[in-house]
Amino acid sequence: MKRLLPLLLLSACALDNSLGGSVSELFPLDISGAEVARNHEAVQVTYFRNRGVFLDVVARVSVSLRVEGVTEDGGVPYAAFPGELEVTGEYQPGNPRCAVTHAPGGEPVRNLPRVARGDFIITSGGGVGEETVGNFSVLFDQEGGDLGGGRTLFGNFRGEMRDAGFGELP
């Protein structure tokens, strides 16, 4: 955690929607906008860059809202906002709590490795339609993914939380 503290301090001083980190050695982290969305299972922040005919997904950070334990009625408990979400480990076998992807326009989606350490914090908002503000900071595992092993990514986000749900289930 001590190694991530400088990243958190840097990200806290940056613009509302911004990215930084050592993955910038692999692809540019310049953005033209960001979007925050959630459904019942996860929250997602997507950072875009408009390159004329291409719209790059510079980084998409998806984090499970599931937390450990069981609710009083025997169901699965979910994180409440504002607050910090767990980004390491799995929410169920084989499914990482946090997934980060990079998808430049006109190219295939590239997965970054699993998160070794990090934070994802929503400081205000979090409900659909609310102004949502937060930040994240992650260090990727050395192995795995298509690119980015052992590198860092951090960012700030601010925007109206969109509903990424699928509507009522039949």
N, C-alpha and C positions, 0 to 999 in steps of 0.2 A: 504494500500500500504506500510505503514511503516513496517508492519510485514513481507512483502515479500522482502524488501530490503536486509536483510542478505542472503536470498536464492539466489537472483540475484548476489550478490557479490561472494558468494561461487561458483556458477555455472560459473561465468566469469573467475575464476582462475583455473578451472578444465581442463581436457584433451579435445581434439577436440570432441570426442564422449563419453559422460559420463552421468550418472544418479545419483541422490541423492534424499533425502527426507525421511519423516517419513513413507512412505509406505514400506520402507525397513524392518520394523517390521513385515510386512505381507508376503513379498516375497523378495528374493535377487535381488539387482539391478546391479549385475555384468553383463557386456556385452562383446561380442566379436566383435561387429560391429553395424553399423547403416546405414540406407538407407533413403534418402529423395526423395519424389515423389510428383508430382502435376498433376492435370488436370484442366479443366476450372473452376470447382466448389470448389476445396479444395486443401490444401497442407497437406502432411502427413509425419511424421517422425516415423520410426520403428526401435526400438532397439532390437537386437537379442543376444541370448546367445547360443552357440553351446555346447550341452551336449552329444557328441557321436552320438547316433542314433536319438536324439531329437534336434530340433531347436526351442528353446523357443522364443516367442515374449514377451520380458520382459515388454515392453510398446510400444503402438502404439498411437501416438497423431495426431488426425485429426482435422484440423481447416478450417472452411468455409472461402472462399475468398470473399463472398458477403459483401458489405457494404451498409449502409443506403442510401436511396435516389433513384433517377431515373436519367439515363443519358439523354443527350440532345435529343437523338432519341427515348426516352421512354423505354429503356432497363434497365437491372439491372446492377449497377456499381460493379466492382470488385477491390480488393486491388491491389496496385502496389508494386513492390519490388525495392530495399530493403525498409523495413519498419516494423511497428508493426501491428499485427493482433489482432482484438478483440476476446477474448476467453470466455466472459461471455454472458449470455442471449441466445436468439434464432435468427436464421437467417430467419426463418419463423415459424409460430405456430407449436409447437411440436417437432422442430428440433434444438437441441443445437448447438451453434456456434463451440463448441469444444467437442470432444468425446475422452476418453482415455480408452484403453482396455489392458488386460493382458491375454496372451494365452500360458501357458507352454506346451511344446510338449507332446502329448498324453493325454491332459486334455482339458475340454471345455473352451471357451473364457469367460472371466470374465470382466464385465463392471464396471468401477469406476464411482462414482457419478458425477453429473454435476459440472462444475467448478464454485466456488463461487467468486474467485478473481484470477487474474493472468495476465501474459504477455506471448506473443509469438512474438519474434523479429527475423527477418532475417536481418543480418547486411551487407551481401554482396551476390551477385548472386540472385538466385530465378527463373531464366529462365531455361527452359529445356536445358540440356547439360552444364550448368554453374556450376562452383564450388560454392556451397551454404553453407553459414556459419550463424549460429544463436544460439539462446538459448530460453528456456521457463522456466516458474516458475508458478505453479498453487497450489491453495488450494481448496480441494474438499468440496462440501456441506456435512453437517453432515448426511443427510438422502439420501437414494437412492443408486443405484448401487448394485453390488454383494459384494464388499469389498472396503475399503479405505475411508469411511466417516470421514470427519474432518481432513484428513491427507494431506501431501504435497508431491509434486513431482517436481523436477527441472532437467534440463539437458542442455547440449551443443550438437550441431551437426555440422558436416562438411562432405560434400560429393557432388558428381555430381548429380544434380537434374535430376531425371528420369521422363519420360513422362508416366503418369498413365491414359492417355486419352483413349477413345474408337475409335479413328479415326474419319473420316468425317461421319456425320449423313446422312442417305439416304434422 
